[in-house]
Amino acid sequence: MSKQEQSDSRDDKPPTLSQHHKETKWYDAWIRWEKGSKENYDDDDEDEEEDEEPPLIPTDTYHSSYQVPSQNDDATPIINLELMGFPSESEAIWTSTGLTLWQSSEFLCDYLVEHYGEIGRLRHGDDDDNDTDKPCRILEVGSGLGRSGILMHLLANASSYQEQEQQEQKNDDSRVFRQQVVLTDGDTDVLAQLRSNVQHNLELNAKLVQNNNASDLSCHQLIWGKDHAKAFVNRPCFHHSMNHHNNTNDPNASYHFDVIIGSDLIYVTQVIQPLFETVQTLLHPKHGIFLMAHCARREGNEVDLDVVFDQARKVGLQYTQLHPEDDDKTTNCENDQEEGIYLYQFEWSRRE
């Protein structure tokens, strides 16, 4: 192989977890403290780089296991997750709330497992387009430690692994559906821990992902808001990753997501508008859905859900409450009671 061919070959490779866009130093505490934005912090400031603190070392490990849905119970793969982070009462959480595992992510994950088949088969394009080569594009906003997004990635690979074994037994060469999963967070410290958790869990579930390209996974910084969302999809590394999985180099390709997921996203009123501006910008304009798990906070620190729904309507979204089915069940999720968790599905109010 010539040097030119070797260079071209390297250029065709998708970016790895460590190859990401130059990011803005940002912490979600600045929302609550109203301490500026990225415009007030210059990444090129040498004094700031000299004073940069060492990486945080997580103190807790959160374990969870999920059985992949299957018609054959004897051959059902198990997904094991180990997420490193901090306890909710630690000082690190005061600055970066995404460094712990919040309760509502458990309910979102249970829903994703139960309904994975119907979610995973959503694909960008026209409704009458039956091209199974098109992957389902899934975006997690506010990924935190990454439980839901990592699970979606492994579910695709586990299902593909399982179906490939069944196809080999039946000499079936039909193709399973594929997906692209993009994990995002805005917080600098959370992103570092998120990427570490992703790498660890890919190694932990190596049997499911080895030699299996059913799902592509990447991690990126995404600060919420319309302008940030537009800039997000224009990053060269993002285009490279998405185009590589679609086997295209089309610079005008659409980068909308079929499914957006997130849990414990709304903890102060200030994040509601930028969150839904982000969803409005990135969600597929025809068939996209946004799944959001929300936890009712203690009295005095709660977010008015009417404000959430009003903002959703302003950007053209309607909602369905998936859990709990009884609207009268409203208890504090900090009491570890199921009724304090709400799961909503948002979709466009008008479809062409």
C-alpha positions as CSV (number, residue, x, y, z in Angstrom):
1,M,0.0,0.0,0.0
2,S,1.4,3.4,-0.9
3,K,1.8,6.3,1.5
4,Q,-1.1,8.1,-0.1
5,E,-3.3,5.1,0.2
6,Q,-2.3,4.7,3.9
7,S,-3.2,8.3,4.5
8,D,-6.6,8.0,2.7
9,S,-7.3,4.9,4.8
10,R,-6.6,6.7,8.0
11,D,-8.8,9.6,6.9
12,D,-11.7,7.2,6.4
13,K,-11.6,6.0,10.0
14,P,-14.3,7.4,12.4
15,P,-13.0,9.5,15.3
16,T,-12.3,7.7,18.5
17,L,-13.7,8.6,21.9
18,S,-10.6,10.7,22.6
19,Q,-10.8,12.7,19.3
20,H,-13.3,15.4,20.0
21,H,-13.9,19.0,19.2
22,K,-12.0,21.6,21.2
23,E,-14.4,22.3,24.0
24,T,-15.5,25.2,26.1
25,K,-14.7,25.1,29.8
26,W,-18.2,25.1,31.4
27,Y,-19.9,23.9,34.5
28,D,-23.7,23.6,35.2
29,A,-23.3,25.4,38.5
30,W,-22.9,28.6,36.5
31,I,-26.6,28.3,35.5
32,R,-27.7,28.2,39.2
33,W,-25.2,30.8,40.3
34,E,-25.7,33.0,37.1
35,K,-22.0,33.2,36.8
36,G,-21.4,34.1,33.1
37,S,-21.3,31.9,30.1
38,K,-18.6,30.6,27.7
39,E,-18.1,34.1,26.3
40,N,-16.7,35.1,29.7
41,Y,-14.1,32.3,29.8
42,D,-11.2,32.2,27.3
43,D,-9.8,28.7,26.7
44,D,-6.7,30.3,25.3
45,D,-5.9,32.2,28.5
46,E,-2.5,30.9,29.6
47,D,-3.0,31.9,33.3
48,E,-6.2,29.8,33.3
49,E,-4.5,26.8,31.9
50,E,-1.8,27.0,34.5
51,D,-4.4,27.1,37.3
52,E,-6.4,24.2,35.9
53,E,-7.3,21.8,38.6
54,P,-6.5,18.0,38.4
55,P,-9.2,15.6,37.2
56,L,-11.7,14.5,39.8
57,I,-11.4,11.0,41.0
58,P,-14.8,9.3,41.4
59,T,-15.5,7.7,44.8
60,D,-18.6,5.6,44.0
61,T,-19.5,2.8,41.5
62,Y,-23.1,2.3,40.4
63,H,-24.0,-1.2,39.1
64,S,-27.0,-2.2,37.0
65,S,-27.9,-5.1,34.8
66,Y,-30.4,-5.4,31.9
67,Q,-31.7,-8.5,30.2
68,V,-32.0,-8.0,26.4
69,P,-35.6,-8.6,25.2
70,S,-35.7,-11.9,23.3
71,Q,-38.1,-14.7,22.2
72,N,-35.5,-17.2,23.2
73,D,-34.9,-17.1,27.0
74,D,-32.1,-19.6,26.8
75,A,-29.9,-17.3,24.7
76,T,-30.7,-13.9,26.2
77,P,-27.7,-11.6,26.6
78,I,-27.2,-9.6,29.8
79,I,-25.9,-6.1,29.7
80,N,-23.9,-5.1,32.8
81,L,-23.2,-1.5,33.5
82,E,-20.6,-0.1,35.9
83,L,-20.7,3.7,36.2
84,M,-18.2,5.6,38.3
85,G,-19.3,8.9,39.9
86,F,-19.9,10.6,43.2
87,P,-22.7,10.4,45.9
88,S,-25.4,13.0,45.5
89,E,-24.4,14.7,48.8
90,S,-20.7,15.2,47.7
91,E,-19.2,18.6,47.1
92,A,-18.5,17.7,43.5
93,I,-22.3,17.5,42.8
94,W,-22.7,21.1,43.9
95,T,-20.6,22.2,40.9
96,S,-21.5,19.5,38.4
97,T,-24.9,17.8,39.0
98,G,-24.2,15.2,36.3
99,L,-21.5,13.5,38.3
100,T,-23.9,11.3,40.3
101,L,-26.6,8.8,39.2
102,W,-30.1,10.3,39.6
103,Q,-33.1,8.1,40.2
104,S,-35.2,8.9,37.1
105,S,-32.6,7.4,34.8
106,E,-33.5,4.0,36.1
107,F,-37.1,4.5,34.9
108,L,-36.0,5.8,31.5
109,C,-33.7,2.8,31.1
110,D,-36.4,0.3,32.0
111,Y,-38.7,1.9,29.4
112,L,-35.9,1.8,26.7
113,V,-35.4,-1.9,27.3
114,E,-39.1,-2.7,27.2
115,H,-39.8,-0.7,24.1
116,Y,-36.4,-1.0,22.4
117,G,-37.8,-2.7,19.3
118,E,-40.2,0.1,18.3
119,I,-37.7,2.9,19.3
120,G,-34.7,1.3,17.5
121,R,-36.6,1.0,14.2
122,L,-37.3,4.7,13.9
123,R,-35.1,6.0,11.1
124,H,-34.6,9.3,9.5
125,G,-36.1,9.8,6.1
126,D,-39.5,9.6,4.6
127,D,-42.1,7.4,6.2
128,D,-42.3,5.3,3.0
129,D,-38.6,4.8,2.9
130,N,-37.9,1.2,3.9
131,D,-34.1,1.4,3.5
132,T,-32.9,-0.7,6.4
133,D,-29.3,0.5,5.9
134,K,-30.4,3.8,7.4
135,P,-29.4,3.9,11.1
136,C,-31.7,5.2,13.8
137,R,-30.1,8.3,15.2
138,I,-30.3,8.7,18.9
139,L,-29.1,11.7,20.9
140,E,-28.9,11.8,24.7
141,V,-28.9,15.3,26.2
142,G,-27.5,15.8,29.7
143,S,-25.9,12.3,29.6
144,G,-24.3,12.7,33.0
145,L,-22.6,9.4,33.9
146,G,-24.1,7.9,30.7
147,R,-26.4,5.1,31.8
148,S,-29.2,5.6,29.3
149,G,-27.1,6.3,26.3
150,I,-24.6,3.5,26.9
151,L,-27.5,1.2,27.4
152,M,-29.0,2.1,24.1
153,H,-25.7,1.5,22.3
154,L,-25.3,-1.9,24.0
155,L,-28.9,-2.9,23.3
156,A,-28.4,-2.5,19.6
157,N,-25.2,-4.6,19.7
158,A,-26.7,-7.2,22.0
159,S,-29.8,-7.5,19.8
160,S,-27.6,-7.7,16.7
161,Y,-25.3,-10.3,18.3
162,Q,-28.3,-12.3,19.3
163,E,-30.0,-12.1,15.9
164,Q,-26.8,-12.8,14.0
165,E,-26.5,-16.1,16.0
166,Q,-30.1,-17.0,15.2
167,Q,-29.6,-16.1,11.5
168,E,-26.5,-18.3,11.3
169,Q,-28.5,-21.2,12.7
170,K,-31.2,-20.6,10.1
171,N,-28.8,-19.6,7.2
172,D,-30.6,-16.3,7.2
173,D,-28.7,-13.4,5.6
174,S,-31.2,-10.7,6.4
175,R,-29.8,-7.5,8.0
176,V,-30.6,-6.2,11.4
177,F,-31.3,-2.5,11.9
178,R,-28.5,-0.2,12.9
179,Q,-28.3,2.9,15.0
180,Q,-26.0,5.8,15.9
181,V,-25.9,7.0,19.5
182,V,-24.5,10.4,20.5
183,L,-23.9,11.1,24.2
184,T,-23.7,14.7,25.2
185,D,-23.2,16.9,28.2
186,G,-22.2,20.5,28.6
187,D,-20.3,20.3,31.8
188,T,-16.5,19.9,31.5
189,D,-16.0,17.5,34.5
190,V,-19.0,15.5,33.6
191,L,-17.8,15.0,30.0
192,A,-14.5,13.6,31.3
193,Q,-16.2,11.1,33.5
194,L,-18.7,10.3,30.8
195,R,-16.0,9.3,28.4
196,S,-14.3,7.2,31.0
197,N,-17.5,5.4,31.8
198,V,-18.1,4.8,28.1
199,Q,-14.7,3.2,27.6
200,H,-15.0,1.1,30.7
201,N,-18.4,-0.3,29.8
202,L,-17.5,-1.1,26.2
203,E,-14.6,-3.2,27.6
204,L,-17.0,-4.7,30.3
205,N,-19.4,-5.8,27.5
206,A,-16.7,-6.6,24.9
207,K,-18.4,-9.8,23.8
208,L,-21.4,-7.8,22.6
209,V,-19.5,-5.1,20.8
210,Q,-16.6,-7.1,19.4
211,N,-16.8,-7.3,15.5
212,N,-20.2,-5.8,15.7
213,N,-21.1,-2.5,14.0
214,A,-24.8,-2.5,14.8
215,S,-24.3,0.7,16.7
216,D,-21.9,3.6,16.6
217,L,-21.2,5.6,19.7
218,S,-19.6,9.0,20.3
219,C,-19.4,11.6,23.0
220,H,-19.6,15.4,22.4
221,Q,-20.0,18.6,24.4
222,L,-23.4,20.2,23.9
223,I,-24.4,23.3,25.8
224,W,-28.1,23.9,25.4
225,G,-29.6,26.6,23.3
226,K,-30.5,27.2,19.7
227,D,-27.1,28.7,18.6
228,H,-25.2,26.0,20.5
229,A,-27.3,23.3,18.8
230,K,-26.7,24.7,15.4
231,A,-23.0,24.9,16.0
232,F,-23.0,21.4,17.4
233,V,-24.0,19.7,14.1
234,N,-21.5,21.9,12.1
235,R,-18.4,20.6,13.8
236,P,-16.1,18.7,11.5
237,C,-15.6,15.8,13.8
238,F,-19.3,15.4,14.2
239,H,-19.8,15.3,10.4
240,H,-17.0,12.8,10.0
241,S,-18.6,10.5,12.6
242,M,-22.1,10.7,11.2
243,N,-21.0,10.4,7.5
244,H,-18.7,7.5,8.2
245,H,-21.5,5.4,9.6
246,N,-23.8,6.3,6.7
247,N,-21.0,5.6,4.1
248,T,-21.4,9.1,2.7
249,N,-19.4,12.3,2.4
250,D,-22.4,14.5,1.6
251,P,-21.6,17.9,3.2
252,N,-25.3,18.8,2.9
253,A,-26.6,15.7,4.7
254,S,-29.3,16.2,7.4
255,Y,-28.1,15.6,11.0
256,H,-31.5,15.5,12.7
257,F,-32.0,12.8,15.4
258,D,-34.9,10.3,15.3
259,V,-34.9,10.0,19.1
260,I,-33.7,12.3,21.8
261,I,-33.6,11.0,25.3
262,G,-32.7,12.5,28.7
263,S,-33.4,12.1,32.5
264,D,-33.3,14.6,35.3
265,L,-32.8,17.4,32.9
266,I,-34.8,20.1,34.5
267,Y,-33.7,21.1,38.0
268,V,-34.1,24.9,37.7
269,T,-36.4,27.0,35.5
270,Q,-33.5,28.7,33.7
271,V,-32.8,25.5,31.7
272,I,-36.3,25.0,30.3
273,Q,-36.1,27.3,27.3
274,P,-32.6,26.4,26.1
275,L,-33.4,22.7,26.5
276,F,-36.4,22.9,24.2
277,E,-34.6,25.1,21.8
278,T,-32.0,22.4,21.5
279,V,-34.7,19.7,21.0
280,Q,-36.4,21.9,18.4
281,T,-33.2,22.3,16.5
282,L,-32.0,18.7,16.5
283,L,-35.1,16.6,16.5
284,H,-36.2,15.1,13.2
285,P,-38.9,17.5,11.9
286,K,-41.3,14.7,10.8
287,H,-41.2,11.6,13.0
288,G,-38.8,12.5,15.8
289,I,-39.6,11.8,19.5
290,F,-38.2,13.2,22.7
291,L,-38.3,10.9,25.8
292,M,-37.8,12.7,29.1
293,A,-37.8,11.3,32.6
294,H,-38.4,13.9,35.2
295,C,-38.2,13.7,39.0
296,A,-40.4,15.8,41.3
297,R,-38.2,17.8,43.6
298,R,-38.7,18.6,47.3
299,E,-41.0,21.4,48.2
300,G,-39.4,24.8,47.7
301,N,-37.0,23.4,45.0
302,E,-39.5,22.1,42.4
303,V,-40.0,23.1,38.8
304,D,-43.5,24.0,37.6
305,L,-44.3,21.4,35.0
306,D,-46.8,23.8,33.4
307,V,-43.9,26.0,32.5
308,V,-42.2,23.0,30.9
309,F,-45.2,22.1,28.9
310,D,-45.8,25.7,27.8
311,Q,-42.3,25.9,26.4
312,A,-42.7,22.6,24.6
313,R,-45.9,24.0,23.0
314,K,-44.0,27.1,21.9
315,V,-41.6,25.1,19.9
316,G,-44.4,23.0,18.4
317,L,-44.3,19.9,20.6
318,Q,-47.1,18.0,22.3
319,Y,-46.6,15.5,25.1
320,T,-47.9,12.2,26.4
321,Q,-47.4,11.1,30.0
322,L,-46.1,7.5,29.9
323,H,-45.5,7.1,33.6
324,P,-47.3,7.1,35.9
325,E,-50.6,6.7,34.1
326,D,-52.5,8.2,37.1
327,D,-52.0,12.0,37.2
328,D,-53.0,12.1,40.9
329,K,-49.8,10.2,41.9
330,T,-47.5,13.0,42.9
331,T,-45.1,12.1,45.7
332,N,-41.5,13.2,46.4
333,C,-39.0,11.1,44.4
334,E,-36.5,11.7,47.1
335,N,-38.5,9.3,49.3
336,D,-37.6,6.6,46.8
337,Q,-41.2,6.1,45.7
338,E,-42.0,5.3,42.2
339,E,-44.8,7.9,41.9
340,G,-42.3,10.7,42.1
341,I,-40.9,9.9,38.7
342,Y,-42.6,11.1,35.5
343,L,-41.8,9.9,32.0
344,Y,-43.0,12.0,29.0
345,Q,-42.9,11.5,25.3
346,F,-42.8,14.7,23.2
347,E,-43.6,14.7,19.5
348,W,-44.4,17.3,16.9
349,S,-47.9,18.7,17.2
350,R,-48.3,18.9,13.4
351,R,-46.9,16.4,10.9
352,E,-46.8,17.0,7.2
